[in-house]
Amino acid sequence: MAKVRVTIEFQNDGGDISRHEKEITAPARSSKEATERQAQQTFADLQKDLIVGTFFDALPDPDGLYKAGKQRFPLEEVFSSSYFDQVNAQSVWLEIQNTLINVRFLLATARGYKELEPPHEDDFSKNGLLYNIHFDKMAQFDLAVFKLTKAEDLLLRLVFEATGAAFVSTDATNWDRQLIWDRVKDRLKDRASNARLSSMEDAEYDNLLRLIREFRNPSFVQAFLSYRDRVAHRISPSVDYPELYTTVEDRAWSEVRDPQGRVVGRTKGFGGMRSNAEFQFHHLYEVAKKTFQHYLDLLRQLRQISILDPPVSPIE
């Protein structure tokens, strides 16, 4: 084991310095080079922590989606569907807000790591620190992507709970996996068979359908979801540095035609490595940020829909 002594000094605008020290016991590194790499990574993580607030503040703030307070019910309502509709909708709003707060922090952390990446060297053996920071960056970003996509599932759960939990049978195992977009949209259109939907004013009901329809509609949201699907279910798409990612051989052949347009052969390349990344992080980040803002804007409008806005009383 080795002793690691860390000293941090903060100097304010007036020149005052506060000093903080900590001694840590950690596994000993095998060489001077390994110790140097560990020091560089530790400094990068520290610098990321110090600058992440700048990127966090630049992202949308989900605060206010959840309205804290007490829910009050007459005794006869406690044993009715209305009680569960309102209590569960309130709980789902809290889950949505917490999830989006987490997304905000993860995106900011990923962006902070990107800020610290050293220049890329043609000699890949010199890119050790860069690659480590890149992997940290993408781990945070991809988790943010999954969490932001989860907000869609939570919206479906919110609508399900607030409309009497009638879209699917809750008796089945893993019944919540049946809450998919097509099924929920179809059930929402069947207004006459749902008492909660039937009780809404026509204008408000039409607004609910519009907001649900617009949630996934923009092209940038489709691009965001396409990236998420590739990360989750397919070969990982390359970001920034193609040499770090898997390249799968393309099985397709290209036709060779003579001057008369007749096919006379086929050709294809073999081997090789992708020379350009499929995505640049800055572009992916802006797409995720825009999707985050879009989701949050629509969720705030959905919060104004009467059946999705369970009444609460201030906490005294």
Phi, psi and omega in degrees: 000157181232154175265128178244120179254123182245129178236129178236133177239132175248129178241122181275180183297335179276359179091358178288139183242130171247135187243135180228136182228149176209139176251130185237138173264125184219160177303139180290140177278152189282343183203170177296322180295320179294321177296320179297317179297319179296319179297316180297317180294319180296317178296322178296316179296321178295315180297321177301315180298327183281335183255351187297331181299327179299316181283327177298315182293336181277354181263158180301146180256117182283356184303137179105345175297320177266130179255107181289144178161179180267142174254127184243140182220140170294155187305318184293338182277339182300330183261016182249169177297329182303321178300310182292323178304312186283317181294315181290323177298319178299319179294321180293324176300320177296318179297320178298312181298314180299319179297317182288329173298318177298318177301316180302315181292318181295316178297317179297320179295316178299317180293326177296318177298319180301325181296336187262356184296127175288167180301147178280132180257144176296328174279101187302334182293345180265004186257021185305308181295318178303312182295320178298317179294321179300314180297320176297316180301311184288329177298317179290318182294313182295325176294322176299320179299314180296319180293321180293323175294326178300330179301329176296313180298323180291326175298316178298320178295321178299312180297319178301311182294320186285345182251023173092012176053044186252000185286326178220162178280128180276004179280337183283152175293138181055040183300330183292342177290345178277355179277081180250164188303310185299318182293316181295317179296320178296318180293325178294326180289336180275067188296321187297334184268003182235117185298321181294319179290322180294334182282349183282150170295149183303316183296320180290320177299315178297323179293321177300313179298320180296315182295319177296319180295323184279348187301315183256004193286319186300151181296326180290329175292319177298320177295320177298313181293326177296317177297316180301316181297322180292319179294320186281326193234352186227187175299132183300129177290146182281139180231122174070306189234094188298335183294346181270356189241158180290139172242120180259133182300134175281125182279349185285143175253151176257138180283145174250126183241148177277176181303337179271001177088006180278141178287122182243358180176182178225154180216153173196160177266159179229145176070195180090167182234148179301129183270337180232140177291148179287332180224148169255137186302317183302322178292314178301319181298316180294323177296315179295319180297317180293320177295319177303312180296319179298312179301315184294319178300314181290324178296323178294323176290322178294330178297339180274351177288129190304315184287344179262005185236074182298135182292141176226152177256146179302145177281121184276000000 
